[in-house]
Structure formats: C-alpha cells, structure tokens
Amino acid sequence: MPSAPDAPVEWVAITFPGTTLGAGVAAPLAELVDAKTVRLLDAAVVHKAADGTVTEGELADESTAFDDVDGDVLELLSHDDLQAIAESLENDTTTLVLVWENLWASGFADAVRTHGGSVLAYDRVLPAAVAAALDGGRS
Amino acid sequence: MRRGFGRGRRGPGLLGTMARTAVVAGTASAVAGKVAAAQEAGAAQEKTRIQTEVETQVADALRAEAAAAPAAAPSVDDLYAQLTKLGELRETGLLTEAEFAQQKARLLR
C-alpha cells in the first residue's frame, strides 16, 4: 500500500480539444515523477462530447502513452468529483484529472511543522494576474 | 500507473460537497480566462478556499490512513490538530457555527 502523503496534495485538470488526450504530455509527466517532484496518487479521464454528453474513463483504458508513468490510481476522485469537474468543461474536450503529492514541498513542510508553523492558506495565481499586478504597480 | 483497488469511484471523493461548487466556479473562470474574476477574490472565496484545503486534507488523511494501515487507529495527534484548526477557523469567522459542526462531525465519525 502507498504511504500516507505528508506533503501538500492537489488535483489538476488538464483539458485537450477533441476526443483524445495529448500523448505528448506523458513523457514530461514521467520526468516529474522520476525526479520525485510529484507522486501520482490518482488519474482519471473525463470526456465531454460535442453534444455535452459526459463520460468517465480510466487512464489505462484510454491511452498506452501513460503506461510508463509511475504512480498509483487510488480512485480518490469520486464519480461526483468528476461530474462536478465536467460541468465546467467545454464541449468536445478530453480531460486528464490527476491527483498528486507535491514531494518538492516535503522538506519545507517538515521544517514548518518542526518550527511550530502551519500552512494557513495557499493558492495558485494565474500568470496573467501577476502580469496585471506588475503593470498596475508601474502606472 | 498501478491500478489501485478496482472498486470503482464510489468513495466520498476529494472535493467535498460544499467545496465542489467553488471548485467548479474557479475552474470555469480559469477556463474562460476571466482573470478579472480571479483577482476579485474576496472574503467569501478565501473562506471557501481554506475550507476546501481543510476538507481535502482531512479526506486525504483519513483515506491514506485507511489505505496505508487498515489495522492502525487514527492518530490522536492528527485528529487533535485538525480539530484545533477547525476551532481557529471558527473563531476567526472563516467558518460559521453550522459549517464548524459539520466538519467536526465529519472528523469524529
């Protein structure tokens, strides 16, 4: 059984136009895993057809391109999760949903705990938002 | 990728019922490229975000413990830390009383 995560875990939905996943992302993803930047805990695929019909799939059944990516499919993402994600997807898209542990943050997270700190909040910021903030500071 | 349990995706999931709405809204704005909407992250979104994080952590912890060590009892220290965090969120007004009670019940079930 995989060990419990001790670094931050997040999920990410990567969407592609059309009915297939972009196989070209498999090798770069494998590099992230092999470098122990992330550990994969789950993977799922959501199809949204041109007419809006949603179907769920498992990565292993969808593409052989990811066969060499090391990781677990722990089925953490539920049917309801995937349906919720599907609601915001465009029609005629194929989306890979991954759950990964940010191993790169593990050492820092340990240090924070060791020194009595805790992570109150964290969030992703769109690069465009950073650019806008920079522009605003100059004008 | 190694297939886990093959039991299907029938578990409680990671997103949490309350968080799901926010997640979808956030995803929708990202997909639509509505950067302005993302910048207007007010107190309500902050609250939802922190709550999402807590729910995710709780779900992760419970699931991981169940998966990693079926025989081991949940760590009392972890439970205490989560309860303390919930209490802090309530005191700072980030969680309402009802939300606090819901999350607490979830932790203690």
Interface residues (C-beta under 8 A of the other chain):
Chain A: M1 P2 S3 A4 P5 V9 W11 A13 T15 L40 D42 A43 A44 E56 E58 L59 A60 F66 D67 V69 D70 G71 D72 V73 L74 E75 L76 L77 S78 H79 D80 D81 L82 A84 I85 E87 S88 L89 E90 V99 S118 L120 A121 Y122 D123 L126 A128 A129 A132
Chain B: M1 R2 R3 G4 F5 R7 G8 R9 R10 G11 P12 G13 L14 L15 R20 V23 V24 A25 T27 A28 A30 V31 G33 V35 A38 Q39 A41 E46 R49 I50 E53 T56 Q57 A59 D60 A61 R63 A64 E65 A67 A68 A69 K85
